[in-house]
């Protein structure tokens, strides 16, 4: 089965062993819709999401979801933390439409149009958690790092950043095996994959505590860190 999804939007664009054209197709509605049609078929996705929920603080009052897509992850968090106020960020017209449909009757979720290539909006009240699911790997590496610093600044002391992410394999053969496992033939130039170790190092340098990769299956990983309290 060929999974036409955010994971099919895997590119080897910025991986050490291949050069590919830098582009982003997520402004195209058909690209976003193709992902949504196959999102549930991503292998082991539910395991990664369950691990993410496990590493959220015991009580979450405010949460920011980066690259929220159709709101799948935020909706899962709301099942566990029903009292929270959530902000869902995305820039795709198709995703914004799905977000507004999903949370139309939920006064505690705000949908905000925002491109992660631009600095995050300023906030007056910090967040207890910032989460993201298969979104940040679309950004250039320098922007990934600056975004992580912006996330740190917007977290409350003791707040958690959990990034369920698509990361780079260590070798070309491992990457090829991942593509074969998912039945992917045509890679998407939107993604800019980066290894786990580099991203964990950045989080530590920025100031996060308890930084680790808490779950991983091939090129899918949960990276997390806590802002010191």
Helices and strands as residue ranges (DSSP letters): H 29-38, G 39-41, H 45-54, E 62-66, H 72-80, E 85-90, H 93-102, E 109-113, E 127-133, G 136-138, H 141-154, E 155-166, H 172-182, H 196-206, E 208-217, E 220-227
